[in-house]
Amino acid sequence: MNAPSGERPLLYRLGATCGRHPWRAIAVWLVLLAGLLAAARALDATYSNSVNLSGTQANTGFTLLQAHDQAAGGYSGQVAMKSGSGTLASHADQVNSSVASLAKLPHVLSASNPLAQGSTSQNSSAGQNNGSLSASGTIGYSTMQFDVQPADLGPSYVGQLDQAVAPMRAAGLQVEYGGGLDQLTRPKAKDLASELVGFAVALIVLLAIFGSVIGAVLPLVTALISVLAGISILGIFAASLTFGTASPTLAAMIGIGVGIDYAVFLTTRFRQQMMDGAEPAPAAGFCTSTSGRAVLFAASTVAVAMLGLYASGITFVGLLGLAAVFGVVTSAAGAITLVPAFLGLAGRRIDRLRVRRTPVAEAGSGGDGWHRYAALIGRQPWLFLVAGLALLCVIAIPLLSIQTGHVGDGADPASYTDKRAYDLITEGFGPGYNAPFTIVVNVGHDASGQAALASKLQSDLAAVPGVAKASPLSPTTDGALLTGTVIPATGPQDQATTGLFHTLVNTTLPQALQGTGFPGYVTGLQASQTQFDDIVTGQLPVIIGVVIAVAFLLIMTAFRSVTLALKAAVLNLFSIAAAYGVIVAVFQWGWGGSLLGVSQDVPIEAYVPMIMFAIVFGLSMDYEVFLLSRVKEAWDRSRDHQQAVAIGLESTGRVITCAALIMIAVFISFVTSTDVVIKQLSVGLAVSVLIDATIVRLLLVPAVMYLLGTASWWLPGWLGKVLPRLDIEGAQEPPAAGAAGEAVRAQPRTRSE
């Protein structure tokens, strides 16, 4: 006899209620989703990559410029131009007219004229030579200074730019926007194609493995509704918080992946209940109370890992983690409410539309292929352990040469105007003109010896290896600052440019200003990006430490084992190292990068390793929890460790493999994005899941547990008294089969192949 429903756990009652009244639960979700979508659309939030670097070298110099030279202290952008016939001077009227119009646009502080022949830039008080006309006279650029971040001006501002430069384009000149205008002018791709590809591949995988149309479509529908809710919540929060431009894509990527996985875990157990003859509503309650409980624990682990990004101390990075959390939380909520509702609605019809004769669920048997595989590992655990670790170490070799930095405009597709502007500047002046450094010296209104100091500084700066050009330093109108420009010999993505920045900051300026008492600073867009990269890279060990510590505590508490928690932490480090190795080989070494639409070898975006670590460590806990929960369930029942490991592997092997294939398909589909950073995350996450679900979860974990034996469950007595007790999948029995179900139960159990 079943216990009265009031005595059932809360999750059981929730799942059973949703399964018993599916249309009510679905209606609630649809109404909630409609409200969230409407609110997000009404707020029309924008996303920006602005980062607060207060206290840094670059920010201090920028603040001084803003205080003492408004025109020079704004946010910069570039308008590049090229004449196809004749020089730019032969189109002087059109160039002068366009530059004058650019200078009059809203929020523009100044716009330099490449034809000014050494005169001052329009509206500028700095009085320095432009040097913005190529030696051939065919290529030039206007540097615009804004009083706000150009990216914050909105897409409609591009129309005003187009109107201003219309005379040049009418004269046949090529005109492109670059520099700080890159985020403003990039196409607002929603990555919808990526999401559609991910869903299509996931459907094929589900149909191939589970063989049921309804069983395959159900996880996709619930994941879609859940992730739309998550992205809408992100849009609502983005109205008051500044999320990075990658945030919606990141939330969608993670939300779709875990949403389908969570639904698959519940659907698989439900389908086994249907095969065993249980009634739909109680079966939905049982699945929610068992697999649903594991889903909540796994989702909590992912969320905690993502929120751990705030430990970096960088709000921009922390908000990227928060964006992913929205997708995870709504996916988990959908798994324990929306999925049971659809399961109750489908009932025994879940396998009615089949694409294969024998649909599969989760149960294994002594003759099952997964059972034989588990026995094979049990006979040779050392062999599998050493082979698996050796393979991971080989894959991780490229990690030893990782170079982090900023993926600049030069790596964008040729369809982007900022890429074309980058190429024009490189062609006309050299790659370093895409990465200028602004030198700021605070002389404090001391006019004595300024000319001599400016001459010495220019000479010292020009003599630094790696400097292509150092402009004369000139005073601001109030005489408080000396400012000039240093052009590197290398491009913005080159490590030599980063090295030059550190040389200027740590050696050249201190030595040149020694004894004067005047502080010097290196600022500008390139300097700010370099310092951001340095800060992020320096904080990576902190993130790794925090995430590992949290994951260790969660696993130890959930499974009451120090050994299993330590094993999870160590093996996940091997897994993430291998994933890092792959993205270095693909993007930095260029192994297949062209196949992904990356036009040149690029560094690894500084925050990608940090984001990857948090996501991968969190997602790996999904498979860890589902595998170990079944092992522990068998261990608690039989106290036979060898048998427990084999049962855990054979009962979760197929569902973990299926879930991993789906998540890989979702992640890898995002390589169709034109954003190189999204491509790096896409490849990195797909490879991480592949490695974790195969080499780690289905090979190294059982091998280690076989070798440890009963020591796998070691927990000091004093610690056991302190730790709270968590029951990951619940201890209740499956619901009893009805009369019709007894006949089903009496039949031979369907076996997975």
JOJOGI-V92701 format. One record per run of one state. SS is the DSSP state (H for helix, E for strand, C for the rest). FROM is the first residue (numbers start at 1). TO is the last residue. If there is no record, write none. Layout:
BEGIN
ss->{SS;SS}
from->{FROM;FROM}
to->{TO;TO}
END
This chain:
BEGIN
ss->{C;H;C;H;C;H;C;H;C;E;C;H;C;E;C;E;C;E;C;E;C;H;C;H;C;H;C;E;H;C;H;C;E;H;C;H;C;H;C;H;C;E;C;H;C;H;C;H;C;E;C;H;C;H;C;H;C;E;C;H;C;E;C;E;C;E;C;H;C;E;C;H;C;H;C;H;C;E;C;H;C;H;C;H;C;H;C;H;C}
from->{1;5;8;10;21;22;44;57;69;75;83;88;104;108;112;122;123;133;134;139;147;150;154;156;165;166;171;174;179;186;192;211;212;213;238;247;276;280;313;315;352;354;355;369;380;381;396;397;402;404;406;409;412;417;430;431;435;437;443;450;463;467;471;474;476;481;489;495;513;519;524;525;560;562;589;593;597;604;606;608;639;641;673;676;714;717;723;739;747}
to->{4;7;9;20;21;43;56;68;74;82;87;103;107;111;121;122;132;133;138;146;149;153;155;164;165;170;173;178;185;191;210;211;212;237;246;275;279;312;314;351;353;354;368;379;380;395;396;401;403;405;408;411;416;429;430;434;436;442;449;462;466;470;473;475;480;488;494;512;518;523;524;559;561;588;592;596;603;605;607;638;640;672;675;713;716;722;738;746;753}
END
